[in-house]
Amino acid sequence: MCGEEAPLTHRPTPRARFPLARAYRHLREADPRVGALIDAHGPYTPRPSADPYAALVRSVFHQQLGGAAANAIMRRTFALFGDAESAPAPADFLRAGDAELRGAGLSRQKTAYLRDLAQHVVDGRLTLDGLGALDDAAVTAQLTSVRGIGVWTAHMFLMFHLGRPDVLPVGDLGVRKGMQAVYGLPEAPDAERAAAIGAPWAPYRSVGSWYMWRAVETITPE
């Protein structure tokens, strides 16, 4: 199948909000190592969320926790409101008692973060439906005004909810571990070096970053 890229360039995932054929072509030319990852792992599939509030809630649950642990606590918390798979409405979450939230495994800190997010939405300080009209920097500024939502969470929202093509989450350890593996580095790069490694991927750094996550799933750094 040498030279045959049809599965990637002519059948992009319908969820992508930018031209994947162009992204693959640019990344192959700019960084052959990313090109090899595209061949190995197939199309970019970001799995965006349809609900901006739920996307942020899920990001808060996953801060500082492994995926399995975060998902277990999140489902137990959601179940308190009747559906273990769906985030409760902001007003409903604000009415919940601290004791029952702790009983589901939600820490005091994350309870405070989620309450602040819910309050921002309820009182209109954060209008989630309008974020898509803003540029990346403005979205980040809006989101990080909420307690507990930092740049990492804003980057995840930009990539996976808004589908922005050029986000490089240098604060994400998985991305940096992927770089360590792919580029044969003795340790995970710091944020500055990670930014330099990802610079040639622009304007498709989201795609390059996604392949760093895929790399760390299959390559163990020495």
QUINORWO-V200244 format. One record per residue. N is the residue number from 1. PHI is phi in radians with two decimals (NA if undefined). Layout:
N,PHI + N,PHI
//
This chain:
1,NA + 2,-1.04 + 3,1.37 + 4,-1.79 + 5,-1.99 + 6,-0.93 + 7,-1.06 + 8,-1.70 + 9,-1.52 + 10,-1.92 + 11,-2.32 + 12,-1.16 + 13,-1.03 + 14,-1.16 + 15,-1.43 + 16,-1.19 + 17,-1.93 + 18,-2.64 + 19,-1.27 + 20,-1.19 + 21,-1.00 + 22,-1.16 + 23,-1.10 + 24,-1.06 + 25,-1.07 + 26,-1.10 + 27,-1.16 + 28,-1.08 + 29,-1.31 + 30,-1.37 + 31,-2.68 + 32,-0.98 + 33,-1.19 + 34,-1.22 + 35,-0.99 + 36,-1.13 + 37,-1.19 + 38,-1.06 + 39,-1.10 + 40,-1.32 + 41,-1.96 + 42,1.40 + 43,-1.11 + 44,-1.20 + 45,-2.28 + 46,-1.30 + 47,0.93 + 48,-1.18 + 49,-1.50 + 50,-1.56 + 51,-2.12 + 52,-1.10 + 53,-1.14 + 54,-1.07 + 55,-1.07 + 56,-1.23 + 57,-1.02 + 58,-1.11 + 59,-1.10 + 60,-1.11 + 61,-1.03 + 62,-1.52 + 63,-1.12 + 64,1.11 + 65,-2.32 + 66,-1.19 + 67,-1.03 + 68,-1.13 + 69,-1.13 + 70,-1.08 + 71,-1.14 + 72,-1.13 + 73,-1.14 + 74,-1.10 + 75,-1.14 + 76,-1.12 + 77,-1.17 + 78,-1.05 + 79,-1.08 + 80,-1.05 + 81,-1.82 + 82,1.92 + 83,-2.55 + 84,-1.16 + 85,-1.81 + 86,-2.24 + 87,-1.17 + 88,-1.20 + 89,-1.09 + 90,-0.93 + 91,-1.12 + 92,-1.14 + 93,-1.12 + 94,-1.12 + 95,-1.44 + 96,-1.25 + 97,-1.44 + 98,-1.04 + 99,-1.12 + 100,-1.21 + 101,-1.20 + 102,-1.12 + 103,-1.09 + 104,-1.46 + 105,1.80 + 106,-1.38 + 107,-1.23 + 108,-1.06 + 109,-1.13 + 110,-1.23 + 111,-1.05 + 112,-1.11 + 113,-1.10 + 114,-1.20 + 115,-1.16 + 116,-1.14 + 117,-1.07 + 118,-1.07 + 119,-1.16 + 120,-1.05 + 121,-1.26 + 122,-1.10 + 123,-1.59 + 124,1.50 + 125,-1.18 + 126,-2.16 + 127,-1.79 + 128,-1.16 + 129,-1.15 + 130,-1.61 + 131,-1.17 + 132,-1.11 + 133,-1.48 + 134,-1.67 + 135,-1.36 + 136,-1.01 + 137,-1.12 + 138,-1.20 + 139,-1.07 + 140,-1.05 + 141,-1.09 + 142,-1.11 + 143,-1.22 + 144,-1.33 + 145,-1.32 + 146,-1.54 + 147,-1.04 + 148,1.55 + 149,-1.80 + 150,-1.83 + 151,-1.12 + 152,-1.05 + 153,-1.10 + 154,-1.08 + 155,-1.11 + 156,-1.09 + 157,-1.13 + 158,-1.07 + 159,-1.28 + 160,-1.74 + 161,-1.77 + 162,-1.49 + 163,1.18 + 164,-1.29 + 165,-1.46 + 166,-2.18 + 167,-1.96 + 168,-2.10 + 169,-1.42 + 170,-1.18 + 171,-1.46 + 172,-1.60 + 173,-1.14 + 174,-1.09 + 175,-1.09 + 176,-1.21 + 177,-1.13 + 178,-1.08 + 179,-1.08 + 180,-1.00 + 181,-1.21 + 182,-1.18 + 183,-1.78 + 184,1.09 + 185,-1.49 + 186,-1.20 + 187,-2.66 + 188,-1.10 + 189,-1.17 + 190,-1.32 + 191,-1.05 + 192,-1.14 + 193,-1.20 + 194,-1.06 + 195,-1.08 + 196,-1.20 + 197,-1.09 + 198,-1.44 + 199,-0.98 + 200,-1.13 + 201,-1.29 + 202,-0.99 + 203,-1.65 + 204,-2.24 + 205,-1.22 + 206,-1.06 + 207,-1.19 + 208,-1.03 + 209,-1.11 + 210,-1.04 + 211,-1.28 + 212,-1.15 + 213,-1.09 + 214,-1.12 + 215,-1.12 + 216,-1.23 + 217,-1.27 + 218,-2.11 + 219,-2.10 + 220,-1.69 + 221,-1.03 + 222,-1.29
//
